[in-house]
Amino acid sequence: MQQATWQQCVDNLRDELPSQQFNTWIRPLQAESSPNGLTLFAPNRFVQDWVKDKFYSRICELVRRHGGNEALDVSVEVGAGRQQAQSHAHSASSTVGGSGGVVTSTALSRSSPTARKLVLPEVESPKALLDGDALKGNPTGLDNQNTGSGRIQVPSRDRRPGKSAGGSHRMEQIIEGKLRHKGSLNRDNTFENFIEGKSNQLARAAALQVAENPGGAYNPLFIYGGVGLGKTHLMHAIGNYLLARKPDAKVVYLHSETFVATMVTALQLNAINEFKRYYRTVDALLIDDIQFFAGKERSQEEFFHTFNALLEGGQQIILTSDRYHKEINGLEERLKSRFGWGLSVAVEPPELETRAAILINKAAQSNVELPGDAAMFIAQRLRSHVRELEGALKKVIIHANFVNRRIDLDLVREALRDLFALHDKLVSIDNIQRSVAEYYKIKMSDMLSKRRSRSVARPRQIAMSLAKELTNHSLPEIGEAFGGRDHTTVLHACKQVKNLRGSSQDLAEDYNNLLRALTT
C-alpha cells in the first residue's frame, strides 16, 4: 500500500479531531505496507492501546476507503517501522513531531555513558503496593534514618574530591530543611483515589504512563490547567507510584519558589556547586507551579542547565503550571522550547458527573455518607474547581455535626445558603456578558443588539452558553437578558457552542479560558 493512502487518512483525521488529540495520538504513528493492508507503529504500548480503543474503527474505515479495498486490514504494533529504524542507525537525536509537544517514537532516545534511568521492578499489581506497606515509614522516599521527617540525602559517590565538606554539608542541610517543610509528597494522593473524567482523562493516562516508564515515555511531562483541578494530585501520584515500586529512588517534589529560594541560599553560602549536584542526582524531579520562574533570569539559567543534565541522564522531569508553557510571559524561549520536548497535557474544570463523584469520594474518605442527590445539587451549583467543592463539603460536614443531623438535600441547602448566594452574585449574566465582550473586544451593546455578523454573533452565543452553565436562570430569562430573545434562540446557541467546542480547538480554548476567568 502506498504512503499516499495513509497520508490521505491522516489528512482526514486532522480535520476531524481537535488538534491536541491529533498531535498526541495520530501524528506519532508510523505506517508501513503489510501483505494484508497496513501496519501502524506506535511509539509505546500506551499510545497503541489508546489508538486501538479510541480511533481504530475510524482508521480502518478510512484506510479501506482510500485504499479502494474493503478487505484491507489494519494492525497497530509497538515499535519503529523500517524507515524509522534506519533513521535511528544514522542519528540518535530527538525528533519532535510538529506542534503541541508530541513526541515521536524516535524522541527521547538519548544515549549517554552516564545515563541513570530509573529501572522499576516488575510487579503484578501496583495498586497492591500502594494499598500495602510499601510506603510506610517513608512516604516521601526520603532518607529518614536520622530525623524521621523526610531527609533527602545527596549520594556520596558524586562528591567532588577536594571540596570543602563543611560547605557541602551545610548546603545539604539547607536543601533538606526546605524540602522537609515544603516539598514532601502527600501519600494520600494516588492514582487510585484520583477521580477520572473527560476533563482529566488524558492527563491521568499520561501521568500513569510516566510513572510506569520514568525517563522514557514522555520527558518532560508538562501538566497545565487552572487552580484546584488536580495537577498537584497527579504529580504526587507519580511520585508515590515510583516510590512504591522502588523505595530507594531519589524522588524530589518541590514548589518552584522553593527551588529559587534554595538557589539564592546556595549563592549566599558560595555553595552553588553543591546545589547543582543535589538536583542533578535525583531519579525524578517534580516541580509545581513552574510559572513562578517567570522574570527570574538567574533561576531560569540554573534550571535550564539542570533540565538538560537530567534529560541527558534519562531522569524523569514532571512540571505543572497554571497555563500552557508558551503562554508564560517572562519565561525564556529556550525553556519554553524544552518544556515542549515531551508531552503537554491540559486538565480542564471537571464536568458535572465528575464533580459529583469527587464529592462522594471525598466524603467517603472522611467516613461520611453523602447522598447522590445532595452531591449532584452541590455539583450543579459549584463549577469552578475541586478545592471549592472540598470547601463546601467541609462546611456541610461541620454543619451536620453541629446540628446533629444526617446529611441530606435539605441540610445541604441550609449549610451552603450563604455560599450559594455569594456565588450567584459573583456569576451574573451581566458579568458574563461584560467578560465575553472584553475577551472578544466587542461592545457590551453588541450583546443586546440584533447584529448577526459572525464577529458579534459567535461571542453572543458563547455568552448565552456560559449563562446557562454558570447561572440558575431559565432559558427565557437568559434570552430576555440578551435583548429580549426567546428561549429557542438561547437553546440553539447552547447547542451550537457545544458542537463547536468538540470540533474547533480554538473555540474550546476560548470557552475554557472564559470559564476559568468567571469561576476562579
Secondary structure as the mmCIF struct_conf table of DSSP 4:
data_model
#
loop_
_struct_conf.conf_type_id
_struct_conf.id
_struct_conf.beg_label_comp_id
_struct_conf.beg_label_asym_id
_struct_conf.beg_label_seq_id
_struct_conf.end_label_comp_id
_struct_conf.end_label_asym_id
_struct_conf.end_label_seq_id
HELX_RH_AL_P HELX_RH_AL_P1 GLN A 3 GLU A 16
BEND BEND1 LEU A 17 LEU A 17
HELX_RH_AL_P HELX_RH_AL_P2 SER A 19 GLN A 21
HELX_RH_PI_P HELX_RH_PI_P1 PHE A 22 ILE A 26
TURN_TY1_P TURN_TY1_P1 ARG A 27 PRO A 28
STRN STRN1 GLN A 30 SER A 34
TURN_TY1_P TURN_TY1_P2 PRO A 35 ASN A 36
STRN STRN2 GLY A 37 ALA A 42
BEND BEND2 PRO A 43 ASN A 44
HELX_RH_AL_P HELX_RH_AL_P3 ARG A 45 LYS A 54
TURN_TY1_P TURN_TY1_P3 PHE A 55 PHE A 55
HELX_RH_AL_P HELX_RH_AL_P4 TYR A 56 GLY A 67
TURN_TY1_P TURN_TY1_P4 GLY A 68 GLY A 68
TURN_TY1_P TURN_TY1_P5 GLU A 70 ALA A 71
STRN STRN3 ASP A 73 VAL A 78
BEND BEND3 GLY A 79 GLY A 79
HELX_RH_AL_P HELX_RH_AL_P5 ARG A 82 HIS A 90
STRN STRN4 VAL A 96 VAL A 96
BEND BEND4 GLY A 98 GLY A 98
TURN_TY1_P TURN_TY1_P6 SER A 99 GLY A 100
STRN STRN5 VAL A 103 VAL A 103
TURN_TY1_P TURN_TY1_P7 SER A 105 LEU A 108
TURN_TY1_P TURN_TY1_P8 PRO A 113 THR A 114
HELX_LH_PP_P HELX_LH_PP_P1 LYS A 117 GLU A 122
BEND BEND5 GLU A 124 GLU A 124
HELX_RH_AL_P HELX_RH_AL_P6 PRO A 126 ASP A 131
TURN_TY1_P TURN_TY1_P9 GLY A 132 GLY A 137
TURN_TY1_P TURN_TY1_P10 PRO A 139 THR A 140
STRN STRN6 ASP A 143 ASP A 143
TURN_TY1_P TURN_TY1_P11 GLN A 145 THR A 147
BEND BEND6 GLY A 148 SER A 149
STRN STRN7 ARG A 151 ARG A 151
HELX_RH_3T_P HELX_RH_3T_P1 SER A 156 ASP A 158
HELX_LH_PP_P HELX_LH_PP_P2 ARG A 159 ARG A 160
TURN_TY1_P TURN_TY1_P12 PRO A 161 GLY A 162
HELX_RH_AL_P HELX_RH_AL_P7 ALA A 165 LYS A 182
TURN_TY1_P TURN_TY1_P13 ARG A 187 ASP A 188
BEND BEND7 PHE A 191 PHE A 191
TURN_TY1_P TURN_TY1_P14 GLU A 192 ASN A 193
HELX_LH_PP_P HELX_LH_PP_P3 PHE A 194 GLU A 196
TURN_TY1_P TURN_TY1_P15 LYS A 198 ASN A 200
HELX_RH_AL_P HELX_RH_AL_P8 GLN A 201 GLU A 212
BEND BEND8 ASN A 213 ASN A 213
TURN_TY1_P TURN_TY1_P16 PRO A 214 GLY A 216
BEND BEND9 ALA A 217 PRO A 220
STRN STRN8 LEU A 221 GLY A 225
BEND BEND10 GLY A 226 GLY A 226
TURN_TY1_P TURN_TY1_P17 VAL A 227 GLY A 228
BEND BEND11 LEU A 229 GLY A 230
HELX_RH_AL_P HELX_RH_AL_P9 LYS A 231 ARG A 245
TURN_TY1_P TURN_TY1_P18 PRO A 247 ASP A 248
STRN STRN9 VAL A 251 HIS A 255
HELX_RH_AL_P HELX_RH_AL_P10 SER A 256 GLN A 268
TURN_TY1_P TURN_TY1_P19 LEU A 269 ASN A 270
HELX_RH_AL_P HELX_RH_AL_P11 ILE A 272 TYR A 279
TURN_TY1_P TURN_TY1_P20 ARG A 280 THR A 281
BEND BEND12 ASP A 283 ASP A 283
STRN STRN10 ALA A 284 ASP A 288
HELX_RH_3T_P HELX_RH_3T_P2 ILE A 290 PHE A 293
TURN_TY1_P TURN_TY1_P21 ALA A 294 GLY A 295
HELX_RH_AL_P HELX_RH_AL_P12 GLU A 297 GLU A 312
TURN_TY1_P TURN_TY1_P22 GLY A 313 GLY A 314
STRN STRN11 GLN A 316 SER A 321
BEND BEND13 ASP A 322 ARG A 323
HELX_RH_3T_P HELX_RH_3T_P3 HIS A 325 GLU A 327
TURN_TY1_P TURN_TY1_P23 ASN A 329 GLY A 330
BEND BEND14 LEU A 331 LEU A 331
HELX_RH_AL_P HELX_RH_AL_P13 GLU A 333 PHE A 339
TURN_TY1_P TURN_TY1_P24 GLY A 340 GLY A 340
BEND BEND15 TRP A 341 GLY A 342
STRN STRN12 LEU A 343 VAL A 347
HELX_LH_PP_P HELX_LH_PP_P4 GLU A 348 GLU A 351
HELX_RH_AL_P HELX_RH_AL_P14 LEU A 352 GLN A 365
TURN_TY1_P TURN_TY1_P25 SER A 366 ASN A 367
HELX_RH_AL_P HELX_RH_AL_P15 GLY A 372 ARG A 381
BEND BEND16 SER A 384 SER A 384
HELX_RH_AL_P HELX_RH_AL_P16 VAL A 386 VAL A 403
TURN_TY1_P TURN_TY1_P26 ASN A 404 ASN A 404
HELX_RH_AL_P HELX_RH_AL_P17 LEU A 409 ALA A 415
TURN_TY1_P TURN_TY1_P27 LEU A 416 LEU A 416
HELX_RH_AL_P HELX_RH_AL_P18 ARG A 417 LEU A 426
BEND BEND17 VAL A 427 VAL A 427
HELX_RH_AL_P HELX_RH_AL_P19 ILE A 429 TYR A 440
TURN_TY1_P TURN_TY1_P28 LYS A 441 LYS A 441
HELX_RH_3T_P HELX_RH_3T_P4 MET A 444 MET A 447
TURN_TY1_P TURN_TY1_P29 LEU A 448 LEU A 448
BEND BEND18 SER A 449 SER A 449
HELX_RH_AL_P HELX_RH_AL_P20 ARG A 454 LEU A 470
BEND BEND19 THR A 471 THR A 471
HELX_RH_AL_P HELX_RH_AL_P21 LEU A 475 ALA A 481
TURN_TY1_P TURN_TY1_P30 PHE A 482 GLY A 483
BEND BEND20 GLY A 484 GLY A 484
HELX_RH_AL_P HELX_RH_AL_P22 HIS A 487 SER A 503
HELX_RH_AL_P HELX_RH_AL_P23 GLN A 505 THR A 519
#
